Amino acid sequence: MFVLPELPYAANSLEPVISARTLGFHNGKHHKTYVETLNTLLAEADDRLSSLEEVIRETADDPDRRKLFNNAAQSWNHAFFWDAMTPAFKPPSGDLAKAIHTAFGDLTALRTAFVEEGVGHFASGWVWLVAEGETLKVISTHDADDTVPLDGVTPLLVCDLWEHAYYLDHQNDRKGFLQAWFDTLANWSLAERQLTAARGAGPAWAYPAATKA
Ligand code: FE2
């Protein structure tokens, strides 16, 4: 079975952008339910896959296993999202800063692209900064869809666009949430490690392997 990973920081440490109340519901209710449903569905199917990435890839294009895919992908997306934030914000540096400069011009232009993609995304989903080939891109995915099944794409950062991520703290101001998120919570250290992995020089972020039930 797959575990619900522990948050890498205290529940109140992302305030004021994300309150302890929001994080409590988001992690302790939404994410927990995705992981529990995932484990139930895998047990029912007698599925022994130990890697969540494998579960996602195997079910991504199978309409008969959509429920399993949705819960697997949402489990993955949320765990990556928790790690894509930090209370100890530091702007990008080194090779990552160079890659941002090459792809977007500067960090402000990347911020504009990221916020615009998130604001323009209709309904629920995720906005990502990804490495693809030699370049960086901003993309969005709908509902539970994620980057795991996309060949040659490595996610560097993600922000949750579902209303449960921001409504208690920002109501309908998705733009304000995304701007504050980008300016104060984005974990550029994770992004740097992911870029290194995308270039073949280290392991990419992975969900904790399944444990024996
Ligand atoms: Fe969420």
Boltz pocket constraint, residues with backbone or C-beta under 6 A from the ligand:
constraints:
  - pocket:
      binder: B
      contacts: [[A, 26], [A, 30], [A, 78], [A, 160], [A, 162], [A, 164], [A, 165]]
      max_distance: 6.0
